[in-house]
Amino acid sequence: MSLGDHLRFLRAMRGGPPISVITAQLDEADRRKVRHIELRYRDTSDEDIVRSLAGCYGVPVEELMWHRARSRRSLSDYLLAVSSESRPAELRLRSGEVLVGNVVWWDLAAIGLQPADGHPLIVVQRHAVVDWPLAG
């Protein structure tokens, strides 16, 4: 799960306050960076902003750095690699469940996996995927 996806999850867990409420103690330049991270899927973060965000959200810096290393781009690169090599993808979800299957399709929001056991196609929301092999 990317840093932006994780920040949206943390906000949702707090009842969905606007970004401006969460980042009120940041200066305008940093608030703009956070909007890009959260809303435009662009990692404009640096270690200083990650430290500030950790304080805003009350989570360890290491937690945000872990998610920062799992960008949406790296997940797309992984999906493309396993698709090109005709091998199954392995996706660990926030729930801890691991899904394995061949990638049928993916887009900005979801991934279609076909399990090898003949079960129906599984559609996985990208924001639910927290880890994959070789991430970070």
N, C-alpha and C positions, 0 to 999 in steps of 0.2 A: 504494500500500500504506500503510495507516494506521500510525501510530506503534506501536500495540499489536501489529499483525501483524508489523511489522519487529522488535520486541523478541522476540517468540516465535521468529522466524526466527534471530535472533542467538543465542538460547539453544540452539536446536536445533543450530546450527553448532558449539556448544561441548559437544555431547554431551548436551544436555537437562538441565542441573543445575536444581534448584528455584530459583524466584525468590528465595527467602530467601538462597541462596548467592551469587547475583549481587549482590543489594542489601544484603549484610551491613553495609556501611559507612554505610548511610543510617539516619536516625532512623525511629522507628516510624510517624510521620505520613507520611513520604515513601514508606516501604515499602507503606503502605496505598494511597497514590496510584498506585504502580506496579502493584499488584494490580488496581486499577480499570482502569487503562490496558490491561493485558494480558488480563485475564480477563472484563471486563464491557464492553469496547468503549466505554469512556467516557474521553474525553481530559480528565483532571483535571490535566494537566501545566501547568507554567509554565516560564519560561526557566530558573529555578534548578534545577528537577527535571530538565529536559532536560540541563543541564550536568552534573549529578550522574550521570545515566544514561550520558551519553557517557563519563565516567570509569569507571563500572562495566563498561561493555561494551568500552572501549578503541577507540571510534570517534569521528570528528569530530562536534562539536556540530552543524555544518551538515547532516550526514547525517540526524540525528534530527529537526532542524527541518524538513527537506524532507519527511520522512515525516509529520510532525505536520500539515503543511498538506494532506495527502491522506487525510482522514478517511473512514471507512466511510460516514458520512452524505453527504459530498460525492460519493462514487461513486454512492450510491443516487440522489441528486438528478440526477446526470448521466444515469444509466440511465433515470430517469423522463422527463427532458427529451427525450432522443433517441427514446424509445418514443412519447411523446405527439406528437412531430413527425414520426413515421414516417420517421426517417432512421437510417442505420447508426451503431452505436457503434464507436469505435476504442479498443482497449485494448492498452497496452504491458505485456508480461509481464516478470518478473524475468529471463528468458532473453534478452530483447532483441527477441523476436518480437512483431510487431504483428498483432492479430486484428481483423478488421473484419466486422461482420454486424449484422443486425437483432436487437434484444433480444426474445427470446420470453418469457423469465421470469427472475426473480432472487429469491434469498432471502439469508439470513444467510451462507450458506456458498458459494454458487456462482451462476453466470450462464449462461443458455442463449442462445447466439448462433446465428443462422441465416445462414450466408454467402450472399451474393448469387449466387454461381456455381452454386447448386444442390447443393453438397456437404451431407452430413448435418449435423445440429445439433452444435454444439461446446459442451461443458460446460466452463466455466472456473472453477477454484477462486478465490474472491475474494482469498485471500491471495497468489495468484500475480500479480495485477494491481498493477503499481507506478505506472502513470501513465495519464492519459486527457486529452483536450483540456480546457483551461480548469481543470485541477486546480491547486490552490494559487494 
